[in-house]
Amino acid sequence: MEKASFVTFSKNVFIPVTNICRNRCGYCGFRREPGQPGARLMKPAEVISILKNGVRAGCTEVLFTFGEYAEEMPGYNLMLDEIGYSSTLDYLLFLCETAIETGILPHTNAGVMTRSELEALKPLNASMGLMLESTASLEAHKDCPGKIPERRLETIREAGKLQIPYTSGLLIGIGESREDRIESLEAITSLHREYGHIQEVIIQNFAPKPGTPMESFPEPTVEEMMDAVVLARHVLPSDVSVQVAPNLIDPKALIGKGVTDLGGISPLTIDWINPEAEWPDVRDLQKKLGDIPLRERLPVYPQYVKRGWYSERIGSLIERLSDNEGYRKQPAIENAEDLEK
């Protein structure tokens, strides 16, 4: 394995628009039902405040995360109605438009989606994503209509047909076997070979959450994670980045096994899915990585910036934020160009 010349990341804000979800994953500490303590649908003013603070902090990406198809949960539509919307999609379209006007690029991960939903969101998103997690049928996913592997692969396929730069990934340690991981990676690879839209695959380690059915389930070992990263690098095409989350696992040794990206790192917001795991400070992370340079990217990868896989609606923002190679333009250069206008 050749030593990575640099490792990428994006600077983001993480906005959990709602944690109401129809799925009941055995490992999830994020999900709530309407009326439960902690159940929430963020109001527009809350979101807008985070967007503005994110732009001031130099973030280029807003990650909009949702529980899946919350409308199927009794009581959620009343929560939507109270903020003036009749559907989650309409509210999300408003939030994406607002983010673009504020100067930050949306990346939406809202679970499985139909083609028409993807089509509506494509012009307003720099990229989108859906964790495949596993192609295996697992006990962890019982009572989860959105975790049927075929449905998730279908969403990823439709995103490919629409030329949406896309993120997927595997959740490691939720009961799947090594063979299941290989099959999952091969399924993603097959879709990428057909449509060319997978920009990164996250190899994410399961972290048990108190109060969940899997709170006592063992975490994957470091050796398992190393093996999963090696498998990913071996199976996935070379133009697909392999990503791990630096707030969940020490990335340095994994970089030597094939990791080339560390995902979104937020200077402002927590990881709402893994709230116990604090994001590292980018400067501290760079010190930890030593002679492996960190390089900032946008939520859309450089190869898709160069190919023009984005809409006119977000084109001027991408051009303002990206350098000649499609990575993040240094903010000092961006500001100097603004002053010249």
C-alpha positions as CSV (number, residue, x, y, z in Angstrom):
1,M,0.0,0.0,0.0
2,E,1.4,3.4,-1.1
3,K,1.6,6.1,1.6
4,A,-1.3,8.6,1.1
5,S,0.0,12.0,-0.2
6,F,-2.7,13.7,1.8
7,V,-6.1,12.9,3.5
8,T,-9.2,14.9,2.9
9,F,-12.0,16.2,5.1
10,S,-14.8,18.7,4.9
11,K,-15.7,21.4,7.4
12,N,-19.4,21.1,8.2
13,V,-22.3,21.8,10.4
14,F,-24.4,18.8,11.4
15,I,-28.2,19.6,11.6
16,P,-30.5,16.8,12.8
17,V,-33.7,18.3,11.4
18,T,-35.8,15.6,13.1
19,N,-35.1,12.5,15.1
20,I,-38.6,11.0,14.5
21,C,-38.1,7.8,12.5
22,R,-40.2,4.8,11.4
23,N,-37.2,2.4,11.8
24,R,-36.3,0.8,15.1
25,C,-32.7,-0.2,14.7
26,G,-31.3,-2.2,17.6
27,Y,-28.3,0.1,17.9
28,C,-29.8,3.5,17.5
29,G,-29.8,6.1,20.3
30,F,-31.0,8.9,18.0
31,R,-34.5,7.8,17.2
32,R,-37.6,9.1,19.0
33,E,-41.3,8.9,18.6
34,P,-43.6,12.0,18.9
35,G,-44.3,12.7,22.5
36,Q,-41.1,10.9,23.8
37,P,-38.6,13.0,25.8
38,G,-36.1,14.4,23.3
39,A,-38.4,14.1,20.3
40,R,-37.8,17.1,18.0
41,L,-38.4,18.8,14.7
42,M,-36.1,21.8,14.5
43,K,-37.7,25.1,13.8
44,P,-36.5,27.2,10.9
45,A,-35.0,29.9,13.2
46,E,-32.9,27.2,14.9
47,V,-31.6,25.9,11.6
48,I,-30.9,29.4,10.2
49,S,-28.9,30.4,13.2
50,I,-26.6,27.3,12.8
51,L,-26.2,28.0,9.1
52,K,-25.1,31.6,9.7
53,N,-22.7,30.5,12.4
54,G,-21.3,27.8,10.1
55,V,-20.6,30.2,7.3
56,R,-18.8,32.6,9.8
57,A,-16.7,29.6,11.0
58,G,-15.6,28.8,7.4
59,C,-17.8,25.7,7.0
60,T,-18.7,24.8,3.4
61,E,-21.1,21.9,4.1
62,V,-24.4,21.5,6.0
63,L,-25.3,17.9,6.7
64,F,-29.1,17.7,6.9
65,T,-30.0,14.4,8.7
66,F,-33.4,13.0,9.4
67,G,-35.2,10.1,10.9
68,E,-36.6,8.1,7.9
69,Y,-40.2,8.8,6.7
70,A,-41.3,10.5,9.9
71,E,-44.7,11.1,8.4
72,E,-45.5,7.5,9.0
73,M,-45.3,8.1,12.8
74,P,-48.6,9.3,14.4
75,G,-48.2,12.9,15.7
76,Y,-45.4,14.0,13.4
77,N,-47.6,15.7,10.9
78,L,-49.0,17.9,13.7
79,M,-45.4,18.9,14.5
80,L,-44.8,19.8,10.8
81,D,-48.1,21.7,10.7
82,E,-47.0,23.8,13.6
83,I,-44.1,25.2,11.7
84,G,-46.1,25.7,8.5
85,Y,-45.3,22.7,6.3
86,S,-47.4,19.8,5.1
87,S,-44.4,17.5,4.2
88,T,-40.9,16.9,5.3
89,L,-39.7,17.2,1.7
90,D,-41.2,20.7,1.3
91,Y,-39.5,21.7,4.6
92,L,-36.2,20.3,3.4
93,L,-36.4,22.1,0.1
94,F,-36.9,25.3,2.0
95,L,-33.9,24.6,4.3
96,C,-31.7,23.7,1.3
97,E,-32.6,27.0,-0.5
98,T,-31.9,28.9,2.7
99,A,-28.5,27.2,3.1
100,I,-27.5,28.1,-0.4
101,E,-28.6,31.8,0.1
102,T,-26.6,31.8,3.3
103,G,-23.5,30.5,1.5
104,I,-23.2,26.9,2.6
105,L,-23.6,23.7,0.4
106,P,-26.3,21.2,1.4
107,H,-25.6,17.4,1.7
108,T,-28.8,15.6,2.6
109,N,-29.1,12.1,4.2
110,A,-32.7,11.4,4.8
111,G,-32.9,7.6,4.4
112,V,-34.4,5.7,1.5
113,M,-35.9,8.0,-1.1
114,T,-38.0,7.7,-4.2
115,R,-36.7,8.9,-7.6
116,S,-39.1,11.9,-7.5
117,E,-37.8,12.9,-4.1
118,L,-34.2,12.6,-5.3
119,E,-35.0,14.6,-8.4
120,A,-36.5,17.4,-6.3
121,L,-33.5,17.6,-4.1
122,K,-30.7,17.2,-6.7
123,P,-30.6,20.9,-7.8
124,L,-30.2,22.0,-4.2
125,N,-27.6,19.5,-3.0
126,A,-23.9,19.3,-3.7
127,S,-24.1,15.7,-2.8
128,M,-26.3,13.3,-1.0
129,G,-25.9,10.0,0.9
130,L,-27.4,6.8,2.3
131,M,-25.5,4.2,4.3
132,L,-26.1,0.8,2.8
133,E,-24.9,-0.6,6.2
134,S,-25.1,-4.2,5.0
135,T,-26.7,-6.4,2.4
136,A,-27.3,-9.0,5.0
137,S,-30.7,-9.4,6.8
138,L,-29.8,-8.8,10.4
139,E,-31.5,-9.0,13.8
140,A,-30.4,-5.4,14.3
141,H,-32.7,-4.3,11.5
142,K,-35.9,-6.2,12.4
143,D,-38.9,-3.8,12.4
144,C,-37.0,-1.5,10.0
145,P,-38.8,-1.1,6.7
146,G,-36.2,1.2,5.5
147,K,-33.3,-1.1,6.2
148,I,-34.3,-3.8,3.7
149,P,-31.0,-3.9,1.6
150,E,-32.8,-4.0,-1.7
151,R,-34.7,-0.8,-1.0
152,R,-31.4,1.0,0.0
153,L,-29.6,-0.3,-3.1
154,E,-32.5,1.0,-5.2
155,T,-32.2,4.5,-3.7
156,I,-28.4,4.4,-4.4
157,R,-29.1,3.2,-8.0
158,E,-31.7,6.0,-8.7
159,A,-29.2,8.5,-7.4
160,G,-26.7,7.1,-9.9
161,K,-29.2,7.5,-12.8
162,L,-29.7,11.1,-11.8
163,Q,-25.9,11.7,-11.6
164,I,-25.9,12.8,-7.9
165,P,-22.5,12.6,-6.3
166,Y,-23.1,10.1,-3.6
167,T,-21.9,8.8,-0.2
168,S,-22.6,5.3,1.1
169,G,-21.1,3.1,3.7
170,L,-21.0,0.0,5.9
171,L,-21.7,-0.2,9.6
172,I,-19.2,-2.6,11.0
173,G,-20.0,-4.9,14.0
174,I,-23.9,-5.1,14.0
175,G,-24.0,-8.8,13.5
176,E,-22.8,-9.1,9.9
177,S,-20.1,-11.5,8.8
178,R,-16.8,-10.8,6.9
179,E,-18.5,-12.3,3.8
180,D,-21.4,-10.0,4.3
181,R,-19.0,-7.0,4.2
182,I,-17.4,-8.2,1.0
183,E,-20.9,-8.7,-0.6
184,S,-21.9,-5.2,0.6
185,L,-18.8,-3.6,-0.9
186,E,-19.3,-5.5,-4.1
187,A,-22.9,-4.3,-4.4
188,I,-21.7,-0.6,-4.0
189,T,-18.9,-1.3,-6.5
190,S,-21.4,-2.7,-9.0
191,L,-23.5,0.4,-8.9
192,H,-20.5,2.7,-9.1
193,R,-19.2,0.8,-12.2
194,E,-22.6,1.3,-13.8
195,Y,-23.2,5.0,-12.9
196,G,-19.9,6.4,-11.7
197,H,-21.5,8.4,-8.8
198,I,-20.1,7.0,-5.6
199,Q,-17.6,9.4,-4.2
200,E,-16.9,7.9,-0.9
201,V,-17.7,4.8,1.2
202,I,-17.7,5.2,5.0
203,I,-16.4,2.3,7.0
204,Q,-18.0,3.1,10.3
205,N,-17.5,1.2,13.5
206,F,-20.6,0.4,15.6
207,A,-20.6,2.1,19.0
208,P,-23.1,0.8,21.6
209,K,-25.6,3.2,23.0
210,P,-27.1,3.0,26.6
211,G,-30.7,2.1,26.7
212,T,-30.7,0.4,23.3
213,P,-31.3,-3.4,22.7
214,M,-27.6,-3.6,21.6
215,E,-26.1,-1.7,24.5
216,S,-24.1,-4.8,25.6
217,F,-23.2,-5.8,22.1
218,P,-19.4,-5.8,21.6
219,E,-17.8,-3.1,19.5
220,P,-15.7,-4.3,16.5
221,T,-12.0,-4.6,17.4
222,V,-9.3,-2.4,15.9
223,E,-8.2,-5.5,14.0
224,E,-11.7,-6.0,12.5
225,M,-11.8,-2.3,11.4
226,M,-8.4,-2.6,9.8
227,D,-9.5,-5.7,7.9
228,A,-12.7,-3.9,6.8
229,V,-10.7,-1.0,5.5
230,V,-8.3,-3.3,3.7
231,L,-11.3,-5.1,2.1
232,A,-12.9,-1.8,1.1
233,R,-9.7,-0.6,-0.5
234,H,-9.3,-3.9,-2.3
235,V,-12.9,-4.2,-3.5
236,L,-13.9,-0.6,-4.3
237,P,-12.6,1.1,-7.5
238,S,-9.6,3.4,-6.9
239,D,-11.7,6.6,-7.6
240,V,-13.9,5.9,-4.6
241,S,-12.5,7.2,-1.3
242,V,-12.5,5.1,1.8
243,Q,-13.6,7.1,4.9
244,V,-13.5,6.6,8.6
245,A,-14.9,9.0,11.3
246,P,-12.0,10.4,13.3
247,N,-14.3,11.0,16.3
248,L,-15.1,7.2,16.5
249,I,-11.7,5.7,15.9
250,D,-8.1,6.7,15.7
251,P,-7.6,7.1,11.9
252,K,-3.8,7.1,11.7
253,A,-3.2,3.4,11.5
254,L,-6.2,3.0,9.2
255,I,-4.8,5.6,6.8
256,G,-1.9,3.1,6.2
257,K,-4.5,0.5,5.3
258,G,-6.3,2.5,2.6
259,V,-8.3,5.3,4.3
260,T,-8.1,8.6,2.2
261,D,-10.9,10.7,3.8
262,L,-12.0,11.6,7.3
263,G,-15.5,12.9,6.4
264,G,-17.2,16.0,7.8
265,I,-15.6,17.5,10.9
266,S,-17.5,20.3,12.6
267,P,-16.1,23.1,14.6
268,L,-19.6,24.0,15.9
269,T,-22.0,21.1,16.1
270,I,-21.8,17.7,17.7
271,D,-22.2,14.3,16.0
272,W,-25.9,13.9,16.8
273,I,-25.8,10.1,16.0
274,N,-22.9,9.5,18.3
275,P,-23.2,12.5,20.7
276,E,-20.7,10.9,23.1
277,A,-17.9,11.1,20.5
278,E,-16.5,14.6,20.2
279,W,-15.1,15.8,16.9
280,P,-11.3,16.4,17.0
281,D,-10.0,19.9,16.4
282,V,-8.5,19.9,12.9
283,R,-5.2,21.4,14.1
284,D,-4.9,18.8,16.8
285,L,-5.8,16.1,14.2
286,Q,-3.1,17.3,11.9
287,K,-0.5,17.1,14.7
288,K,-1.6,13.6,15.4
289,L,-1.3,12.6,11.7
290,G,2.3,14.0,11.6
291,D,3.6,14.0,8.1
292,I,0.3,13.0,6.5
293,P,-1.2,16.4,5.3
294,L,-4.9,17.1,5.7
295,R,-6.6,18.8,2.8
296,E,-10.0,20.3,2.9
297,R,-12.6,19.5,0.3
298,L,-16.2,20.5,-0.4
299,P,-19.1,18.1,0.2
300,V,-18.8,17.4,-3.6
301,Y,-15.5,15.7,-4.5
302,P,-13.1,17.3,-6.9
303,Q,-13.7,14.9,-9.7
304,Y,-17.4,15.8,-9.7
305,V,-16.7,19.5,-9.5
306,K,-14.5,19.1,-12.6
307,R,-17.2,17.1,-14.4
308,G,-19.8,19.8,-13.6
309,W,-22.1,17.3,-11.7
310,Y,-24.0,20.2,-10.1
311,S,-26.9,22.5,-10.9
312,E,-26.9,26.1,-12.0
313,R,-28.6,26.9,-8.6
314,I,-25.4,26.0,-6.7
315,G,-22.9,26.5,-9.4
316,S,-21.8,30.0,-8.4
317,L,-21.3,28.9,-4.8
318,I,-19.3,25.9,-5.8
319,E,-17.1,28.0,-8.0
320,R,-16.6,30.5,-5.3
321,L,-15.6,27.9,-2.7
322,S,-13.4,25.6,-4.8
323,D,-9.9,26.0,-6.1
324,N,-8.6,25.1,-9.6
325,E,-8.3,21.4,-8.6
326,G,-11.8,21.2,-7.1
327,Y,-10.8,21.3,-3.5
328,R,-11.7,23.9,-0.9
329,K,-10.3,27.3,-1.9
330,Q,-8.3,28.8,1.0
331,P,-10.7,31.3,2.7
332,A,-8.0,34.1,2.5
333,I,-8.1,33.8,-1.3
334,E,-11.8,33.6,-1.4
335,N,-12.1,36.8,0.7
336,A,-9.6,38.6,-1.4
337,E,-11.6,37.7,-4.6
338,D,-14.8,39.0,-2.9
339,L,-13.1,42.3,-2.2
340,E,-12.1,42.7,-5.9
341,K,-15.7,42.4,-7.0
